[in-house]
Amino acid sequence: MGKLIFEKQVKGSNHFSLPKENLDVDIKIPEDLIRTEDLGLPELSEVEMVRHFTDLSHKAYGVDDGIYPLGSCTMKYNPKINEWAARLSGFSALHPYQAEETVQGALKLMYELDEMLCEICGMDNFSLQPAAGAHGELAGVMMIKAYHNKRQDFKRTKMMVPDSAHGTNPATANVVGYDVVEIKSNDLGLVDIDDLQAKMNDEIAGLMLTNPNTLGLFEEDIQEIADIVHTGGGLLYYDGANLNPIMGICRPGDMGFDVVHLNLHKTFSTPHGGGGPGSGAVGVKKHLAEFLPVPVVAYDEGTYCFNYDLPYSIGKVKSFYGNFGVFLKAYTYIKSLGRLGIIEAAQQAVLNANYLRHHLRENYYIPYDRLCKHEFVATAKYQMDANNVTTLDIAKRLIDYGYHPPTVYFPLIVKEAMMFEPVETESKARLDDLLAVLNTIAKEAEDNPELVKNAPYTATRRIDEVTAARKPIVKWEEG
Ligand SMILES: Cc1ncc(COP(=O)(O)O)c(C=O)c1O
């Protein structure tokens, strides 16, 4: 590992200079606010600073470096035209406090993005405010609660979530104040209808579901599921993190979902990872529109404006109006692909996932080995049974070959899970490269298990994951 920034410093160097002679201001800093101790910043010249950050950037891995098959994440390539649009000064130089009449273009863009997302999802209105998928879930489930409360239906204190769900679903339900009722998956990896029917009652506020689900399988009984929930007085929530393989082909709104969130930073190709900024746009059917976060963008007689007049709104969920740069990129992506391009992207994502699944099955156990959508789950069962080589070992060994590992140990219902989502932007040639490496690792696990168990050897070393999580050292300390 290279030196840390503080270890590189040369005392006395710095990388800034302030124009003292032009600072013609008379500021009196109160005595008690004057710093008496050194700030303790690293002392480096400009060139050393640039080298440090360039060095760090080489250590990072992203979709621009290579395939990034992280399941449940849709790490697709972010076309550079999106960045071009986001940098247009007419947009990037705007200030959120500007008067509405001076930002008509920005409001129009938000209004049209809302319309396009409604069309893609079969919903009636969207809010672009939430900053991430989990944040969209929060806004969506708060609206479900507001809906029941307005109807004086206070008995509904529980939210149903399948056992294969992403962790943010039960976490969100809990944060909004619901007790979580887990719904079992059946042998096919789909919602167990009998279990759902048995657990639906007048204490249930709704069901949070993603379709295709986190095993990459399409919930074929979705209409029956929707009927059960609606007949019991609940609402159906769509976690849109998995919209990628169905966009342009079928719509959550037509399946019976009442509220959806989308991850614009996944499906609609804006960059993600490292904590944001993202966008968890949230869409609703008409009967929930009055609960949307304020303001919503409205259009009246040739003018766009912010409408705050929603008396039952759950309120504001984000400062200003959301991450506007992300809207620009998503808008550009949808417009540049067009209707047919969106469908083709979804189809290619499904084809790529099935190609990888088909060619991996010889060396890796695939628990639900049937037609999947954009992702599928393989496991290290064969390697575990033979030589105690785990999913973690295989993931670490992939790093040695220069690949980002798949999602590991999720979904929780599959032992030693490795979740692959190759996405549509990878060619067959690149999928073949990945397959060759995975098959080589399977062979290594057989012939020389210790080699795989001690990986990685290149980018980093094997760390004690438990200590790293429990006792992280996040701050440099001298000596
Ligand atoms: C199925 C599913 N739901 C929700 C989320 C949460 O999205 P975000 O990470 O943007 O908060 C994820 C993220 O990986 C996901 O895979």
The ligand as an ORCA input file, in Angstrom:
! r2SCAN-3c Opt
* xyz 0 1
  C     -33.692     -3.890     -4.478
  C     -33.132     -2.601     -3.918
  N     -33.947     -1.749     -3.289
  C     -33.513     -0.583     -2.787
  C     -32.191     -0.202     -2.878
  C     -31.748      1.091     -2.254
  O     -31.281      2.019     -3.196
  P     -30.207      3.130     -2.814
  O     -28.893      2.423     -2.655
  O     -30.199      4.114     -3.928
  O     -30.648      3.763     -1.522
  C     -31.284     -1.062     -3.517
  C     -29.859     -0.701     -3.607
  O     -28.976     -1.453     -3.893
  C     -31.772     -2.284     -4.064
  O     -30.957     -3.119     -4.708
*
